[in-house]
Amino acid sequence: MTKPKPDAPSQDAPVQPAPLVVEAVPVEQETPPTYAKIGVTPMAVCERLRVVDAETGDLIAKVIEADAETGRVVRYAVEGGNLVREGDRMKVIEEERKIRIEWRTGKQKDSF
């Protein structure tokens, strides 16, 4: 028994265009944001960012908010690898310094 062949499309049937395929640019090729804040910037972005001191190149860890244009950094205080408590809350440090926000590459630690 043979299977019936589907009808060939008629000449009057509209032709469907092929779907547009757009390749995503790797994040590392995009310019990193100049501002990021926990709760505002998507965590998918924050977890790939590094905030570094522009003069020394040292990583700034436990960042809550960073603005590279104004040099403002809000971060948790860390001593001996542990967060510092002040009463019933974690101690927060607000400072102004020259910073860069970069994409994390390889096995580098992120700042958020």
Residue frames relative to the residue before (quaternion, step in Angstrom):
aa qw qx qy qz dx dy dz
M 1.0000 0.0000 0.0000 0.0000 0.00 0.00 0.00
T 0.2422 -0.7748 0.5700 0.1266 3.57 -0.88 0.88
K 0.4498 -0.6748 0.5185 0.2711 3.48 -1.14 0.71
P 0.4843 -0.6508 0.4810 0.3325 3.57 -0.98 0.70
K 0.4312 -0.6865 0.5251 0.2591 3.56 -1.06 0.76
P 0.4931 -0.6416 0.4766 0.3435 3.56 -0.96 0.73
D 0.5804 -0.5874 0.4342 0.3599 3.49 -1.17 0.65
A 0.4694 -0.6460 0.5235 0.2972 3.53 -1.05 0.77
P 0.5491 -0.6083 0.4356 0.3725 3.59 -1.01 0.67
S 0.4710 -0.6749 0.4880 0.2908 3.51 -1.02 0.82
Q 0.6380 -0.5370 0.3961 0.3844 3.52 -1.26 0.39
D 0.6705 0.5115 -0.2933 0.4503 3.59 1.18 -0.57
A 0.5307 0.6422 -0.4140 0.3668 3.63 1.19 -0.32
P 0.4736 -0.6709 0.4776 0.3124 3.61 -0.92 0.84
V 0.3988 -0.7007 0.5440 0.2328 3.51 -1.09 0.77
Q 0.3250 -0.7436 0.5545 0.1844 3.57 -0.82 1.02
P 0.3893 -0.7122 0.5215 0.2633 3.61 -0.75 0.92
A 0.5671 -0.5771 0.4598 0.3659 3.53 -1.20 0.53
P 0.5462 -0.6208 0.4317 0.3605 3.61 -1.01 0.68
L 0.4704 -0.6671 0.5090 0.2731 3.52 -1.12 0.78
V 0.1319 -0.7854 0.6024 0.0537 3.56 -0.75 1.04
V 0.0542 -0.7896 0.6111 -0.0127 3.53 -0.68 1.16
E 0.3025 -0.7514 0.5574 0.1822 3.55 -0.74 1.02
A 0.4212 -0.7027 0.5171 0.2478 3.54 -0.92 0.96
V 0.4200 -0.6781 0.5449 0.2585 3.53 -1.02 0.85
P 0.4867 -0.6524 0.4753 0.3340 3.63 -0.79 0.86
V 0.5875 -0.6175 0.3962 0.3414 3.54 -0.96 0.92
E 0.6310 0.5660 -0.3408 0.4066 3.57 0.97 -0.79
Q 0.6623 0.4885 -0.3147 0.4730 3.61 1.19 -0.41
E 0.5984 0.5366 -0.3621 0.4720 3.57 1.24 -0.27
T 0.5321 -0.5905 0.4869 0.3621 3.55 -1.21 0.42
P 0.4399 -0.6929 0.4888 0.2957 3.62 -0.79 0.88
P 0.5822 -0.5780 0.4149 0.3934 3.60 -1.13 0.46
T 0.4235 -0.6893 0.5220 0.2702 3.56 -1.23 0.45
Y 0.7562 0.2341 -0.1537 0.5914 3.57 1.32 -0.12
A 0.1016 0.7725 -0.6230 0.0694 3.56 -1.03 0.81
K 0.0230 0.7872 -0.6147 0.0444 3.55 -1.07 0.79
I 0.5007 -0.6341 0.5026 0.3076 3.53 -1.01 0.90
G 0.7832 0.2894 -0.2351 0.4975 3.59 -0.88 0.93
V 0.7142 0.3564 -0.2366 0.5540 3.58 1.26 -0.27
T 0.7296 0.3409 -0.1852 0.5632 3.55 0.83 -1.06
P 0.5295 -0.6394 0.4357 0.3479 3.63 -0.83 0.86
M 0.5439 -0.6411 0.4336 0.3243 3.58 -0.97 0.86
A 0.5726 0.5821 -0.3899 0.4258 3.61 1.11 -0.53
V 0.6661 0.4539 -0.2916 0.5149 3.58 1.16 -0.55
C 0.6598 0.5316 -0.3133 0.4288 3.60 0.84 -0.99
E 0.6914 0.4960 -0.3042 0.4283 3.58 0.88 -0.84
R 0.6963 0.4204 -0.2861 0.5065 3.59 1.24 -0.06
L 0.5897 0.5831 -0.3612 0.4264 3.59 1.27 0.18
R 0.1513 -0.7290 0.6591 0.1060 3.49 -1.31 0.58
V 0.1593 -0.7405 0.6435 0.1103 3.54 -1.04 0.79
V 0.0126 -0.8194 0.5714 -0.0432 3.55 -0.65 1.13
D 0.5379 -0.5775 0.5035 0.3517 3.52 -1.25 0.56
A 0.4440 -0.7320 0.4523 0.2499 3.59 -0.65 1.09
E 0.6943 0.4829 -0.2823 0.4528 3.59 1.06 -0.64
T 0.7912 0.3042 -0.1597 0.5059 3.61 0.93 -0.85
G 0.3987 -0.7189 0.4762 0.3122 3.59 1.16 -0.55
D 0.4499 0.6967 -0.4437 0.3395 3.60 1.30 0.11
L 0.5103 -0.6377 0.4943 0.2975 3.54 -1.11 0.79
I 0.2158 -0.7227 0.6401 0.1463 3.56 -1.06 0.78
A 0.1870 -0.8309 0.5209 0.0572 3.56 -0.48 1.25
K 0.8304 0.2566 -0.1969 0.4538 3.53 -1.39 0.33
V 0.2101 0.8037 -0.5199 0.1990 3.56 1.02 0.89
I 0.2563 -0.7401 0.6054 0.1416 3.54 -1.07 0.85
E 0.7881 -0.0381 0.0769 0.6095 3.56 1.02 -0.90
A 0.0101 0.7932 -0.6081 0.0288 3.57 -1.01 0.85
D 0.0353 -0.7711 0.6357 -0.0094 3.54 -1.00 0.93
A 0.2849 -0.8040 0.5014 0.1448 3.57 -0.26 1.27
E 0.6247 0.5549 -0.3492 0.4242 3.61 1.08 -0.58
T 0.7648 0.3242 -0.1878 0.5242 3.60 0.95 -0.81
G 0.4359 -0.7089 0.4494 0.3248 3.59 1.22 -0.35
R 0.4635 0.6870 -0.4394 0.3466 3.59 1.22 0.32
V 0.0103 -0.7770 0.6288 -0.0288 3.55 -0.94 1.00
V 0.0714 -0.7406 0.6668 0.0421 3.55 -1.00 0.90
R 0.1208 0.8031 -0.5661 0.1413 3.56 -0.69 1.13
Y 0.5380 -0.5835 0.4903 0.3602 3.51 -1.33 0.28
A 0.4668 -0.6490 0.5216 0.2982 3.58 -1.12 0.69
V 0.0791 -0.7902 0.6076 0.0093 3.55 -1.00 0.91
E 0.0161 0.7728 -0.6341 0.0215 3.56 -0.98 0.91
G 0.8443 0.0254 -0.0530 0.5327 3.56 -0.75 1.04
G 0.6926 -0.4782 0.2702 0.4676 3.58 1.11 0.65
N 0.6793 0.4618 -0.2869 0.4929 3.59 1.27 -0.03
L 0.5175 -0.6082 0.4964 0.3405 3.55 -1.17 0.59
V 0.3707 -0.7258 0.5443 0.1991 3.55 -1.11 0.80
R 0.2738 -0.7614 0.5683 0.1493 3.57 -0.90 0.97
E 0.0919 -0.7343 0.6694 0.0650 3.52 -1.24 0.67
G 0.7923 -0.0871 0.0154 0.6036 3.55 -0.07 1.28
D 0.7782 -0.2945 0.2348 0.5025 3.56 -0.74 -1.05
R 0.6796 0.4448 -0.2845 0.5093 3.61 1.24 0.28
M 0.5412 -0.5774 0.4901 0.3656 3.53 -1.31 0.25
K 0.4870 -0.6619 0.4879 0.2945 3.57 -1.01 0.83
V 0.1700 -0.7823 0.5966 0.0566 3.55 -0.92 1.01
I 0.1770 -0.7697 0.6078 0.0826 3.55 -0.99 0.90
E 0.1060 -0.7550 0.6448 0.0551 3.57 -0.93 0.97
E 0.1104 0.8068 -0.5698 0.1107 3.56 -0.73 1.03
E 0.2782 -0.7148 0.6125 0.1910 3.50 -1.32 0.39
R 0.2334 0.7373 -0.6006 0.2029 3.53 -0.80 1.10
K 0.5767 -0.5696 0.4380 0.3888 3.56 -1.20 0.38
I 0.0336 0.8096 -0.5819 0.0696 3.57 -0.72 1.12
R 0.2109 -0.7128 0.6452 0.1767 3.50 -1.40 0.24
I 0.2062 -0.7231 0.6398 0.1588 3.54 -1.15 0.65
E 0.0337 -0.8167 0.5735 -0.0538 3.55 -0.67 1.17
W 0.5093 -0.5740 0.5217 0.3729 3.52 -1.33 0.22
R 0.4267 -0.6648 0.5507 0.2698 3.56 -1.03 0.82
T 0.0872 -0.7913 0.6036 0.0443 3.59 -0.96 0.82
G 0.8351 0.1757 -0.1327 0.5042 3.54 -1.13 0.62
K 0.7798 -0.3231 0.2552 0.4716 3.53 -0.93 -0.93
Q 0.3014 0.7590 -0.5214 0.2474 3.60 1.15 0.47
K 0.4730 -0.6471 0.5100 0.3121 3.57 -1.16 0.53
D 0.3816 -0.6839 0.5610 0.2683 3.52 -1.18 0.55
S 0.5159 -0.6687 0.4517 0.2874 3.57 -1.27 0.26
F 0.6948 0.4857 -0.2761 0.4528 3.58 1.18 -0.39
